[in-house]
Amino acid sequence: LATMIKNESLFGDTLCIISGFLISLLTTTANMTLALISLNRLFKVSNPNMNELIARRRSRKMALYAWCHGLVASLTLIIDWGHVTSKQSDDYICLATWDMT
């Protein structure tokens, strides 16, 4: 809120990097989780007689994969493959960017 009122980043680059990392991690993980939920439903519909224990194990593995995928994708910001920057008009929002050049 203070950053929005002053219209400048008050907390420095470290908080901007942490914020960009968390935004990237959570959005990537949420999107991967939604995709894996639909894939899990497809498996359940196509094979309704599958043992429930096997289905639970597969669900746990899918959840673990979603978090690992999000973590690996977000770690690219920390190892400097990507950059966390703020838009000129919105200095209070730090977003991840990747240069393709």
CYANA upper distance limits for C-alpha pairs under 8 A (distance plus 0.5 A):
  1 LEU  CA      5 ILE  CA      6.82
  2 ALA  CA      6 LYS  CA      6.69
  2 ALA  CA     10 LEU  CA      8.14
  3 THR  CA      7 ASN  CA      6.11
  3 THR  CA      8 GLU  CA      6.07
  3 THR  CA      9 SER  CA      6.04
  3 THR  CA     10 LEU  CA      6.32
  3 THR  CA     91 ASP  CA      8.42
  3 THR  CA     92 TYR  CA      6.23
  4 MET  CA      8 GLU  CA      7.57
  4 MET  CA     92 TYR  CA      6.54
  7 ASN  CA     90 ASP  CA      8.18
  7 ASN  CA     91 ASP  CA      7.00
  7 ASN  CA     92 TYR  CA      7.47
  8 GLU  CA     91 ASP  CA      5.91
  8 GLU  CA     92 TYR  CA      6.93
  9 SER  CA     91 ASP  CA      6.39
  9 SER  CA     92 TYR  CA      6.27
 11 PHE  CA     15 LEU  CA      6.54
 11 PHE  CA     16 CYS  CA      8.11
 12 GLY  CA     16 CYS  CA      7.10
 13 ASP  CA     17 ILE  CA      6.62
 14 THR  CA     18 ILE  CA      6.77
 15 LEU  CA     19 SER  CA      6.41
 16 CYS  CA     20 GLY  CA      6.54
 16 CYS  CA     84 VAL  CA      7.47
 16 CYS  CA     85 THR  CA      8.10
 16 CYS  CA     94 CYS  CA      6.02
 17 ILE  CA     21 PHE  CA      6.52
 17 ILE  CA     84 VAL  CA      6.23
 17 ILE  CA     94 CYS  CA      7.94
 18 ILE  CA     22 LEU  CA      6.66
 19 SER  CA     23 ILE  CA      6.59
 19 SER  CA     94 CYS  CA      6.98
 19 SER  CA     95 LEU  CA      8.40
 20 GLY  CA     24 SER  CA      6.57
 20 GLY  CA     84 VAL  CA      6.29
 20 GLY  CA     94 CYS  CA      5.90
 20 GLY  CA     95 LEU  CA      5.53
 20 GLY  CA     96 ALA  CA      6.09
 21 PHE  CA     25 LEU  CA      6.50
 21 PHE  CA     74 SER  CA      6.30
 21 PHE  CA     75 LEU  CA      8.04
 21 PHE  CA     77 LEU  CA      7.22
 21 PHE  CA     78 ILE  CA      8.21
 21 PHE  CA     84 VAL  CA      8.44
 21 PHE  CA     96 ALA  CA      7.93
 22 LEU  CA     26 LEU  CA      6.44
 22 LEU  CA     74 SER  CA      8.37
 23 ILE  CA     27 THR  CA      6.53
 23 ILE  CA     95 LEU  CA      7.97
 24 SER  CA     28 THR  CA      6.43
 24 SER  CA     70 GLY  CA      8.12
 24 SER  CA     73 ALA  CA      8.32
 24 SER  CA     74 SER  CA      6.19
 24 SER  CA     95 LEU  CA      8.42
 24 SER  CA     96 ALA  CA      7.36
 25 LEU  CA     29 THR  CA      6.51
 25 LEU  CA     70 GLY  CA      5.57
 25 LEU  CA     71 LEU  CA      6.40
 25 LEU  CA     73 ALA  CA      7.83
 25 LEU  CA     74 SER  CA      5.83
 26 LEU  CA     30 ALA  CA      6.45
 26 LEU  CA     70 GLY  CA      7.70
 27 THR  CA     31 ASN  CA      6.63
 28 THR  CA     32 MET  CA      6.61
 28 THR  CA     69 HIS  CA      8.28
 28 THR  CA     70 GLY  CA      5.57
 28 THR  CA     73 ALA  CA      8.17
 29 THR  CA     33 THR  CA      6.45
 29 THR  CA     66 ALA  CA      6.00
 29 THR  CA     67 TRP  CA      6.09
 29 THR  CA     69 HIS  CA      7.59
 29 THR  CA     70 GLY  CA      5.28
 29 THR  CA     71 LEU  CA      8.48
 30 ALA  CA     34 LEU  CA      6.78
 30 ALA  CA     66 ALA  CA      8.47
 31 ASN  CA     35 ALA  CA      6.84
 32 MET  CA     36 LEU  CA      6.62
 32 MET  CA     66 ALA  CA      5.95
 32 MET  CA     69 HIS  CA      8.39
 32 MET  CA     70 GLY  CA      8.29
 33 THR  CA     37 ILE  CA      6.55
 33 THR  CA     62 MET  CA      8.37
 33 THR  CA     63 ALA  CA      7.25
 33 THR  CA     66 ALA  CA      6.18
 34 LEU  CA     38 SER  CA      6.95
 35 ALA  CA     39 LEU  CA      6.87
 36 LEU  CA     40 ASN  CA      6.48
 36 LEU  CA     62 MET  CA      7.03
 36 LEU  CA     63 ALA  CA      8.46
 36 LEU  CA     66 ALA  CA      8.27
 37 ILE  CA     41 ARG  CA      6.70
 38 SER  CA     42 LEU  CA      6.74
 39 LEU  CA     43 PHE  CA      6.87
 40 ASN  CA     44 LYS  CA      6.74
 40 ASN  CA     59 SER  CA      7.72
 41 ARG  CA     45 VAL  CA      6.59
 42 LEU  CA     46 SER  CA      6.52
 43 PHE  CA     47 ASN  CA      6.49
 44 LYS  CA     48 PRO  CA      5.82
 44 LYS  CA     50 MET  CA      8.10
 50 MET  CA     54 ILE  CA      7.76
 50 MET  CA     55 ALA  CA      7.59
 51 ASN  CA     55 ALA  CA      7.01
 52 GLU  CA     56 ARG  CA      6.70
 53 LEU  CA     57 ARG  CA      6.78
 54 ILE  CA     58 ARG  CA      6.67
 55 ALA  CA     59 SER  CA      6.66
 56 ARG  CA     60 ARG  CA      6.73
 57 ARG  CA     61 LYS  CA      6.74
 58 ARG  CA     62 MET  CA      6.63
 59 SER  CA     63 ALA  CA      6.71
 60 ARG  CA     64 LEU  CA      6.66
 61 LYS  CA     65 TYR  CA      6.55
 62 MET  CA     66 ALA  CA      6.67
 63 ALA  CA     67 TRP  CA      6.97
 64 LEU  CA     68 CYS  CA      6.65
 65 TYR  CA     69 HIS  CA      6.40
 66 ALA  CA     70 GLY  CA      6.72
 67 TRP  CA     71 LEU  CA      6.57
 68 CYS  CA     72 VAL  CA      6.60
 69 HIS  CA     73 ALA  CA      6.63
 70 GLY  CA     74 SER  CA      6.54
 71 LEU  CA     75 LEU  CA      6.47
 72 VAL  CA     76 THR  CA      7.34
 74 SER  CA     78 ILE  CA      7.93
 75 LEU  CA     79 ILE  CA      6.87
 76 THR  CA     80 ASP  CA      6.65
 76 THR  CA     81 TRP  CA      5.64
 76 THR  CA     82 GLY  CA      6.47
 77 LEU  CA     81 TRP  CA      6.28
 77 LEU  CA     82 GLY  CA      5.14
 77 LEU  CA     83 HIS  CA      6.32
 77 LEU  CA     84 VAL  CA      7.58
 77 LEU  CA     96 ALA  CA      7.80
 78 ILE  CA     82 GLY  CA      8.28
 81 TRP  CA     98 TRP  CA      7.65
 82 GLY  CA     96 ALA  CA      7.27
 82 GLY  CA     97 THR  CA      6.25
 82 GLY  CA     98 TRP  CA      5.09
 82 GLY  CA     99 ASP  CA      7.56
 83 HIS  CA     96 ALA  CA      6.19
 83 HIS  CA     97 THR  CA      5.77
 83 HIS  CA     98 TRP  CA      6.77
 84 VAL  CA     94 CYS  CA      6.68
 84 VAL  CA     95 LEU  CA      5.90
 84 VAL  CA     96 ALA  CA      4.91
 84 VAL  CA     97 THR  CA      6.54
 85 THR  CA     94 CYS  CA      5.90
 85 THR  CA     95 LEU  CA      6.11
 85 THR  CA     96 ALA  CA      6.92
 85 THR  CA     97 THR  CA      7.50
 86 SER  CA     90 ASP  CA      7.04
 86 SER  CA     91 ASP  CA      5.73
 86 SER  CA     92 TYR  CA      7.58
 86 SER  CA     93 ILE  CA      6.21
 86 SER  CA     94 CYS  CA      5.02
 86 SER  CA     95 LEU  CA      6.58
 87 LYS  CA     91 ASP  CA      6.28
 87 LYS  CA     93 ILE  CA      7.74
 87 LYS  CA     94 CYS  CA      8.01
